[in-house]
Amino acid sequence: MLDKTLQWVKVGGQCDWSPEKYPMDSSSLPEFLPDIPVFVSSIFGNAAQTAIVNIYSPGETLAPDRDISESSPAVVVSFARL
């Protein structure tokens, strides 16, 4: 279905990859993802502004990662279908 070279998709506010910073005035997530921002906000009290969807083939994994661009800890929620 998807080209194996596609590894991730980003929705919402776009990152400026040179200084690795997200714009402070970014819009919220697109309306076609209405449940995710509501879910995150109900648990953590923060409004979701962006999302990254990682795409894996069977047997692939994601290496540990740390977002050093944020001044406060970012909430990470992972969903998997096995």
PDB file as gemmi writes it, atoms N, CA and C in Angstrom:
CRYST1    1.000    1.000    1.000  90.00  90.00  90.00 P 1                      
ATOM      1  N   MET A   1       0.820  -1.185   0.000  1.00  0.00           N  
ATOM      2  CA  MET A   1       0.000   0.000   0.000  1.00  0.00           C  
ATOM      3  C   MET A   1       0.870   1.257   0.000  1.00  0.00           C  
ATOM      4  N   LEU A   2       1.810   1.368   0.922  1.00  0.00           N  
ATOM      5  CA  LEU A   2       2.678   2.536   1.001  1.00  0.00           C  
ATOM      6  C   LEU A   2       4.077   2.195   0.524  1.00  0.00           C  
ATOM      7  N   ASP A   3       4.750   3.169  -0.003  1.00  0.00           N  
ATOM      8  CA  ASP A   3       6.147   3.014  -0.396  1.00  0.00           C  
ATOM      9  C   ASP A   3       6.977   2.792   0.864  1.00  0.00           C  
ATOM     10  N   LYS A   4       7.840   1.783   0.889  1.00  0.00           N  
ATOM     11  CA  LYS A   4       8.634   1.482   2.086  1.00  0.00           C  
ATOM     12  C   LYS A   4       9.555   2.623   2.492  1.00  0.00           C  
ATOM     13  N   THR A   5       9.827   3.573   1.600  1.00  0.00           N  
ATOM     14  CA  THR A   5      10.697   4.685   1.972  1.00  0.00           C  
ATOM     15  C   THR A   5       9.972   5.711   2.837  1.00  0.00           C  
ATOM     16  N   LEU A   6       8.636   5.672   2.883  1.00  0.00           N  
ATOM     17  CA  LEU A   6       7.878   6.584   3.728  1.00  0.00           C  
ATOM     18  C   LEU A   6       7.968   6.097   5.166  1.00  0.00           C  
ATOM     19  N   GLN A   7       8.603   6.864   6.029  1.00  0.00           N  
ATOM     20  CA  GLN A   7       8.820   6.454   7.413  1.00  0.00           C  
ATOM     21  C   GLN A   7       7.925   7.185   8.405  1.00  0.00           C  
ATOM     22  N   TRP A   8       7.544   8.429   8.098  1.00  0.00           N  
ATOM     23  CA  TRP A   8       6.694   9.163   9.020  1.00  0.00           C  
ATOM     24  C   TRP A   8       5.912  10.249   8.299  1.00  0.00           C  
ATOM     25  N   VAL A   9       4.816  10.668   8.931  1.00  0.00           N  
ATOM     26  CA  VAL A   9       3.951  11.721   8.422  1.00  0.00           C  
ATOM     27  C   VAL A   9       3.680  12.671   9.577  1.00  0.00           C  
ATOM     28  N   LYS A  10       3.701  13.966   9.310  1.00  0.00           N  
ATOM     29  CA  LYS A  10       3.464  14.963  10.350  1.00  0.00           C  
ATOM     30  C   LYS A  10       2.188  15.726  10.037  1.00  0.00           C  
ATOM     31  N   VAL A  11       1.335  15.902  11.046  1.00  0.00           N  
ATOM     32  CA  VAL A  11       0.114  16.696  10.896  1.00  0.00           C  
ATOM     33  C   VAL A  11       0.095  17.761  11.981  1.00  0.00           C  
ATOM     34  N   GLY A  12      -0.474  18.910  11.679  1.00  0.00           N  
ATOM     35  CA  GLY A  12      -0.522  20.014  12.633  1.00  0.00           C  
ATOM     36  C   GLY A  12       0.587  21.005  12.373  1.00  0.00           C  
ATOM     37  N   GLY A  13       1.011  21.724  13.418  1.00  0.00           N  
ATOM     38  CA  GLY A  13       2.055  22.739  13.294  1.00  0.00           C  
ATOM     39  C   GLY A  13       3.338  22.166  12.732  1.00  0.00           C  
ATOM     40  N   GLN A  14       3.964  22.877  11.824  1.00  0.00           N  
ATOM     41  CA  GLN A  14       5.178  22.394  11.167  1.00  0.00           C  
ATOM     42  C   GLN A  14       6.436  22.879  11.879  1.00  0.00           C  
ATOM     43  N   CYS A  15       7.406  22.016  12.009  1.00  0.00           N  
ATOM     44  CA  CYS A  15       8.674  22.326  12.672  1.00  0.00           C  
ATOM     45  C   CYS A  15       9.618  23.009  11.691  1.00  0.00           C  
ATOM     46  N   ASP A  16      10.361  24.010  12.178  1.00  0.00           N  
ATOM     47  CA  ASP A  16      11.446  24.611  11.400  1.00  0.00           C  
ATOM     48  C   ASP A  16      12.669  23.760  11.708  1.00  0.00           C  
ATOM     49  N   TRP A  17      13.067  22.893  10.773  1.00  0.00           N  
ATOM     50  CA  TRP A  17      14.091  21.887  11.058  1.00  0.00           C  
ATOM     51  C   TRP A  17      15.493  22.459  11.225  1.00  0.00           C  
ATOM     52  N   SER A  18      15.756  23.685  10.765  1.00  0.00           N  
ATOM     53  CA  SER A  18      17.102  24.254  10.940  1.00  0.00           C  
ATOM     54  C   SER A  18      17.446  24.438  12.415  1.00  0.00           C  
ATOM     55  N   PRO A  19      16.646  25.224  13.157  1.00  0.00           N  
ATOM     56  CA  PRO A  19      16.923  25.325  14.596  1.00  0.00           C  
ATOM     57  C   PRO A  19      16.148  24.282  15.395  1.00  0.00           C  
ATOM     58  N   GLU A  20      15.386  23.421  14.715  1.00  0.00           N  
ATOM     59  CA  GLU A  20      14.537  22.404  15.344  1.00  0.00           C  
ATOM     60  C   GLU A  20      13.596  23.023  16.364  1.00  0.00           C  
ATOM     61  N   LYS A  21      12.797  23.989  15.917  1.00  0.00           N  
ATOM     62  CA  LYS A  21      11.832  24.644  16.794  1.00  0.00           C  
ATOM     63  C   LYS A  21      10.464  24.664  16.133  1.00  0.00           C  
ATOM     64  N   TYR A  22       9.442  24.479  16.972  1.00  0.00           N  
ATOM     65  CA  TYR A  22       8.074  24.586  16.506  1.00  0.00           C  
ATOM     66  C   TYR A  22       7.615  26.026  16.683  1.00  0.00           C  
ATOM     67  N   PRO A  23       6.858  26.582  15.733  1.00  0.00           N  
ATOM     68  CA  PRO A  23       6.369  27.952  15.891  1.00  0.00           C  
ATOM     69  C   PRO A  23       5.369  28.034  17.038  1.00  0.00           C  
ATOM     70  N   MET A  24       5.462  29.080  17.831  1.00  0.00           N  
ATOM     71  CA  MET A  24       4.568  29.234  18.977  1.00  0.00           C  
ATOM     72  C   MET A  24       3.139  29.565  18.545  1.00  0.00           C  
ATOM     73  N   ASP A  25       2.951  30.092  17.352  1.00  0.00           N  
ATOM     74  CA  ASP A  25       1.619  30.467  16.889  1.00  0.00           C  
ATOM     75  C   ASP A  25       1.007  29.423  15.956  1.00  0.00           C  
ATOM     76  N   SER A  26       1.471  28.193  16.046  1.00  0.00           N  
ATOM     77  CA  SER A  26       0.970  27.156  15.138  1.00  0.00           C  
ATOM     78  C   SER A  26      -0.485  26.826  15.444  1.00  0.00           C  
ATOM     79  N   SER A  27      -1.196  26.426  14.422  1.00  0.00           N  
ATOM     80  CA  SER A  27      -2.590  26.045  14.597  1.00  0.00           C  
ATOM     81  C   SER A  27      -2.661  24.658  15.225  1.00  0.00           C  
ATOM     82  N   SER A  28      -3.840  24.308  15.675  1.00  0.00           N  
ATOM     83  CA  SER A  28      -4.002  23.006  16.307  1.00  0.00           C  
ATOM     84  C   SER A  28      -4.082  21.906  15.248  1.00  0.00           C  
ATOM     85  N   LEU A  29      -4.228  20.684  15.715  1.00  0.00           N  
ATOM     86  CA  LEU A  29      -4.335  19.541  14.808  1.00  0.00           C  
ATOM     87  C   LEU A  29      -5.520  19.702  13.859  1.00  0.00           C  
ATOM     88  N   PRO A  30      -5.431  19.121  12.672  1.00  0.00           N  
ATOM     89  CA  PRO A  30      -6.545  19.193  11.725  1.00  0.00           C  
ATOM     90  C   PRO A  30      -7.817  18.583  12.308  1.00  0.00           C  
ATOM     91  N   GLU A  31      -8.953  19.038  11.820  1.00  0.00           N  
ATOM     92  CA  GLU A  31     -10.235  18.581  12.351  1.00  0.00           C  
ATOM     93  C   GLU A  31     -10.514  17.104  12.108  1.00  0.00           C  
ATOM     94  N   PHE A  32      -9.781  16.462  11.179  1.00  0.00           N  
ATOM     95  CA  PHE A  32     -10.059  15.045  10.940  1.00  0.00           C  
ATOM     96  C   PHE A  32      -9.476  14.155  12.040  1.00  0.00           C  
ATOM     97  N   LEU A  33      -8.802  14.743  13.028  1.00  0.00           N  
ATOM     98  CA  LEU A  33      -8.295  13.998  14.181  1.00  0.00           C  
ATOM     99  C   LEU A  33      -8.929  14.522  15.473  1.00  0.00           C  
ATOM    100  N   PRO A  34     -10.253  14.624  15.549  1.00  0.00           N  
ATOM    101  CA  PRO A  34     -10.874  15.304  16.687  1.00  0.00           C  
ATOM    102  C   PRO A  34     -10.721  14.589  18.022  1.00  0.00           C  
ATOM    103  N   ASP A  35     -10.636  13.290  18.044  1.00  0.00           N  
ATOM    104  CA  ASP A  35     -10.595  12.563  19.308  1.00  0.00           C  
ATOM    105  C   ASP A  35      -9.247  12.647  20.009  1.00  0.00           C  
ATOM    106  N   ILE A  36      -8.156  12.741  19.263  1.00  0.00           N  
ATOM    107  CA  ILE A  36      -6.827  12.740  19.876  1.00  0.00           C  
ATOM    108  C   ILE A  36      -6.590  13.981  20.729  1.00  0.00           C  
ATOM    109  N   PRO A  37      -6.837  15.209  20.222  1.00  0.00           N  
ATOM    110  CA  PRO A  37      -6.622  16.382  21.084  1.00  0.00           C  
ATOM    111  C   PRO A  37      -7.507  16.383  22.326  1.00  0.00           C  
ATOM    112  N   VAL A  38      -8.745  15.938  22.193  1.00  0.00           N  
ATOM    113  CA  VAL A  38      -9.652  15.880  23.341  1.00  0.00           C  
ATOM    114  C   VAL A  38      -9.122  14.890  24.371  1.00  0.00           C  
ATOM    115  N   PHE A  39      -8.678  13.733  23.922  1.00  0.00           N  
ATOM    116  CA  PHE A  39      -8.132  12.707  24.809  1.00  0.00           C  
ATOM    117  C   PHE A  39      -6.901  13.217  25.556  1.00  0.00           C  
ATOM    118  N   VAL A  40      -5.944  13.793  24.825  1.00  0.00           N  
ATOM    119  CA  VAL A  40      -4.710  14.298  25.442  1.00  0.00           C  
ATOM    120  C   VAL A  40      -5.022  15.416  26.429  1.00  0.00           C  
ATOM    121  N   SER A  41      -5.886  16.338  26.039  1.00  0.00           N  
ATOM    122  CA  SER A  41      -6.234  17.462  26.900  1.00  0.00           C  
ATOM    123  C   SER A  41      -6.934  17.000  28.176  1.00  0.00           C  
ATOM    124  N   SER A  42      -7.782  15.987  28.079  1.00  0.00           N  
ATOM    125  CA  SER A  42      -8.499  15.502  29.262  1.00  0.00           C  
ATOM    126  C   SER A  42      -7.567  14.855  30.276  1.00  0.00           C  
ATOM    127  N   ILE A  43      -6.472  14.278  29.826  1.00  0.00           N  
ATOM    128  CA  ILE A  43      -5.529  13.625  30.734  1.00  0.00           C  
ATOM    129  C   ILE A  43      -4.474  14.591  31.256  1.00  0.00           C  
ATOM    130  N   PHE A  44      -3.878  15.374  30.362  1.00  0.00           N  
ATOM    131  CA  PHE A  44      -2.725  16.190  30.732  1.00  0.00           C  
ATOM    132  C   PHE A  44      -3.010  17.680  30.845  1.00  0.00           C  
ATOM    133  N   GLY A  45      -4.174  18.127  30.383  1.00  0.00           N  
ATOM    134  CA  GLY A  45      -4.511  19.539  30.467  1.00  0.00           C  
ATOM    135  C   GLY A  45      -3.851  20.409  29.412  1.00  0.00           C  
ATOM    136  N   ASN A  46      -3.141  19.819  28.477  1.00  0.00           N  
ATOM    137  CA  ASN A  46      -2.493  20.574  27.398  1.00  0.00           C  
ATOM    138  C   ASN A  46      -3.252  20.344  26.100  1.00  0.00           C  
ATOM    139  N   ALA A  47      -3.271  21.354  25.244  1.00  0.00           N  
ATOM    140  CA  ALA A  47      -3.907  21.207  23.935  1.00  0.00           C  
ATOM    141  C   ALA A  47      -2.897  20.661  22.935  1.00  0.00           C  
ATOM    142  N   ALA A  48      -3.270  19.622  22.208  1.00  0.00           N  
ATOM    143  CA  ALA A  48      -2.387  19.056  21.186  1.00  0.00           C  
ATOM    144  C   ALA A  48      -2.274  20.032  20.024  1.00  0.00           C  
ATOM    145  N   GLN A  49      -1.049  20.244  19.535  1.00  0.00           N  
ATOM    146  CA  GLN A  49      -0.816  21.158  18.422  1.00  0.00           C  
ATOM    147  C   GLN A  49      -0.266  20.454  17.189  1.00  0.00           C  
ATOM    148  N   THR A  50       0.327  19.306  17.369  1.00  0.00           N  
ATOM    149  CA  THR A  50       0.912  18.591  16.240  1.00  0.00           C  
ATOM    150  C   THR A  50       1.000  17.104  16.571  1.00  0.00           C  
ATOM    151  N   ALA A  51       1.178  16.299  15.559  1.00  0.00           N  
ATOM    152  CA  ALA A  51       1.344  14.858  15.759  1.00  0.00           C  
ATOM    153  C   ALA A  51       2.283  14.320  14.690  1.00  0.00           C  
ATOM    154  N   ILE A  52       3.053  13.331  15.060  1.00  0.00           N  
ATOM    155  CA  ILE A  52       3.910  12.625  14.114  1.00  0.00           C  
ATOM    156  C   ILE A  52       3.455  11.175  14.102  1.00  0.00           C  
ATOM    157  N   VAL A  53       3.185  10.659  12.920  1.00  0.00           N  
ATOM    158  CA  VAL A  53       2.777   9.270  12.759  1.00  0.00           C  
ATOM    159  C   VAL A  53       3.958   8.520  12.167  1.00  0.00           C  
ATOM    160  N   ASN A  54       4.533   7.599  12.936  1.00  0.00           N  
ATOM    161  CA  ASN A  54       5.635   6.766  12.449  1.00  0.00           C  
ATOM    162  C   ASN A  54       5.045   5.540  11.768  1.00  0.00           C  
ATOM    163  N   ILE A  55       5.616   5.168  10.635  1.00  0.00           N  
ATOM    164  CA  ILE A  55       5.113   4.048   9.846  1.00  0.00           C  
ATOM    165  C   ILE A  55       6.160   2.937   9.864  1.00  0.00           C  
ATOM    166  N   TYR A  56       5.741   1.751  10.295  1.00  0.00           N  
ATOM    167  CA  TYR A  56       6.665   0.631  10.426  1.00  0.00           C  
ATOM    168  C   TYR A  56       6.211  -0.552   9.598  1.00  0.00           C  
ATOM    169  N   SER A  57       7.164  -1.276   9.085  1.00  0.00           N  
ATOM    170  CA  SER A  57       6.902  -2.568   8.465  1.00  0.00           C  
ATOM    171  C   SER A  57       7.101  -3.629   9.542  1.00  0.00           C  
ATOM    172  N   PRO A  58       6.572  -4.834   9.357  1.00  0.00           N  
ATOM    173  CA  PRO A  58       6.774  -5.888  10.352  1.00  0.00           C  
ATOM    174  C   PRO A  58       8.254  -6.070  10.677  1.00  0.00           C  
ATOM    175  N   GLY A  59       8.572  -6.138  11.967  1.00  0.00           N  
ATOM    176  CA  GLY A  59       9.949  -6.345  12.414  1.00  0.00           C  
ATOM    177  C   GLY A  59      10.733  -5.068  12.637  1.00  0.00           C  
ATOM    178  N   GLU A  60      10.213  -3.915  12.212  1.00  0.00           N  
ATOM    179  CA  GLU A  60      10.917  -2.648  12.415  1.00  0.00           C  
ATOM    180  C   GLU A  60      10.576  -2.061  13.782  1.00  0.00           C  
ATOM    181  N   THR A  61      11.491  -1.274  14.328  1.00  0.00           N  
ATOM    182  CA  THR A  61      11.276  -0.614  15.618  1.00  0.00           C  
ATOM    183  C   THR A  61      11.779   0.822  15.541  1.00  0.00           C  
ATOM    184  N   LEU A  62      11.440   1.607  16.550  1.00  0.00           N  
ATOM    185  CA  LEU A  62      11.911   2.981  16.651  1.00  0.00           C  
ATOM    186  C   LEU A  62      12.986   3.045  17.721  1.00  0.00           C  
ATOM    187  N   ALA A  63      14.103   3.654  17.397  1.00  0.00           N  
ATOM    188  CA  ALA A  63      15.173   3.826  18.381  1.00  0.00           C  
ATOM    189  C   ALA A  63      14.738   4.868  19.410  1.00  0.00           C  
ATOM    190  N   PRO A  64      15.284   4.812  20.630  1.00  0.00           N  
ATOM    191  CA  PRO A  64      14.956   5.836  21.633  1.00  0.00           C  
ATOM    192  C   PRO A  64      15.231   7.229  21.070  1.00  0.00           C  
ATOM    193  N   ASP A  65      14.367   8.176  21.446  1.00  0.00           N  
ATOM    194  CA  ASP A  65      14.454   9.520  20.896  1.00  0.00           C  
ATOM    195  C   ASP A  65      14.157  10.532  21.999  1.00  0.00           C  
ATOM    196  N   ARG A  66      14.780  11.701  21.900  1.00  0.00           N  
ATOM    197  CA  ARG A  66      14.526  12.762  22.866  1.00  0.00           C  
ATOM    198  C   ARG A  66      14.351  14.060  22.097  1.00  0.00           C  
ATOM    199  N   ASP A  67      13.259  14.760  22.374  1.00  0.00           N  
ATOM    200  CA  ASP A  67      12.991  16.035  21.714  1.00  0.00           C  
ATOM    201  C   ASP A  67      13.673  17.136  22.510  1.00  0.00           C  
ATOM    202  N   ILE A  68      14.796  17.626  22.012  1.00  0.00           N  
ATOM    203  CA  ILE A  68      15.555  18.649  22.735  1.00  0.00           C  
ATOM    204  C   ILE A  68      15.112  20.057  22.359  1.00  0.00           C  
ATOM    205  N   SER A  69      14.089  20.174  21.522  1.00  0.00           N  
ATOM    206  CA  SER A  69      13.618  21.481  21.068  1.00  0.00           C  
ATOM    207  C   SER A  69      12.596  22.107  22.005  1.00  0.00           C  
ATOM    208  N   GLU A  70      12.057  21.334  22.909  1.00  0.00           N  
ATOM    209  CA  GLU A  70      11.010  21.824  23.793  1.00  0.00           C  
ATOM    210  C   GLU A  70      11.584  22.268  25.129  1.00  0.00           C  
ATOM    211  N   SER A  71      10.995  23.327  25.707  1.00  0.00           N  
ATOM    212  CA  SER A  71      11.452  23.815  27.010  1.00  0.00           C  
ATOM    213  C   SER A  71      10.819  23.044  28.160  1.00  0.00           C  
ATOM    214  N   SER A  72       9.788  22.254  27.877  1.00  0.00           N  
ATOM    215  CA  SER A  72       9.154  21.424  28.890  1.00  0.00           C  
ATOM    216  C   SER A  72       8.942  20.032  28.310  1.00  0.00           C  
ATOM    217  N   PRO A  73       8.748  19.032  29.163  1.00  0.00           N  
ATOM    218  CA  PRO A  73       8.562  17.670  28.658  1.00  0.00           C  
ATOM    219  C   PRO A  73       7.341  17.581  27.733  1.00  0.00           C  
ATOM    220  N   ALA A  74       7.489  16.875  26.662  1.00  0.00           N  
ATOM    221  CA  ALA A  74       6.385  16.663  25.729  1.00  0.00           C  
ATOM    222  C   ALA A  74       5.711  15.336  26.043  1.00  0.00           C  
ATOM    223  N   VAL A  75       4.412  15.283  25.864  1.00  0.00           N  
ATOM    224  CA  VAL A  75       3.657  14.061  26.087  1.00  0.00           C  
ATOM    225  C   VAL A  75       3.748  13.201  24.833  1.00  0.00           C  
ATOM    226  N   VAL A  76       4.077  11.931  25.000  1.00  0.00           N  
ATOM    227  CA  VAL A  76       4.162  11.007  23.877  1.00  0.00           C  
ATOM    228  C   VAL A  76       3.161   9.884  24.111  1.00  0.00           C  
ATOM    229  N   VAL A  77       2.289   9.674  23.151  1.00  0.00           N  
ATOM    230  CA  VAL A  77       1.298   8.610  23.232  1.00  0.00           C  
ATOM    231  C   VAL A  77       1.524   7.690  22.044  1.00  0.00           C  
ATOM    232  N   SER A  78       1.667   6.396  22.301  1.00  0.00           N  
ATOM    233  CA  SER A  78       1.910   5.429  21.226  1.00  0.00           C  
ATOM    234  C   SER A  78       0.740   4.464  21.112  1.00  0.00           C  
ATOM    235  N   PHE A  79       0.322   4.210  19.890  1.00  0.00           N  
ATOM    236  CA  PHE A  79      -0.713   3.225  19.602  1.00  0.00           C  
ATOM    237  C   PHE A  79      -0.107   2.200  18.659  1.00  0.00           C  
ATOM    238  N   ALA A  80      -0.412   0.938  18.865  1.00  0.00           N  
ATOM    239  CA  ALA A  80       0.148  -0.098  18.003  1.00  0.00           C  
ATOM    240  C   ALA A  80      -0.935  -1.107  17.646  1.00  0.00           C  
ATOM    241  N   ARG A  81      -0.803  -1.647  16.476  1.00  0.00           N  
ATOM    242  CA  ARG A  81      -1.672  -2.740  16.052  1.00  0.00           C  
ATOM    243  C   ARG A  81      -0.755  -3.897  15.736  1.00  0.00           C  
ATOM    244  N   LEU A  82      -0.873  -4.966  16.490  1.00  0.00           N  
ATOM    245  CA  LEU A  82      -0.006  -6.129  16.295  1.00  0.00           C  
ATOM    246  C   LEU A  82      -0.684  -7.186  15.461  1.00  0.00           C  
TER     247      LEU A  82                                                      
END                                                                             
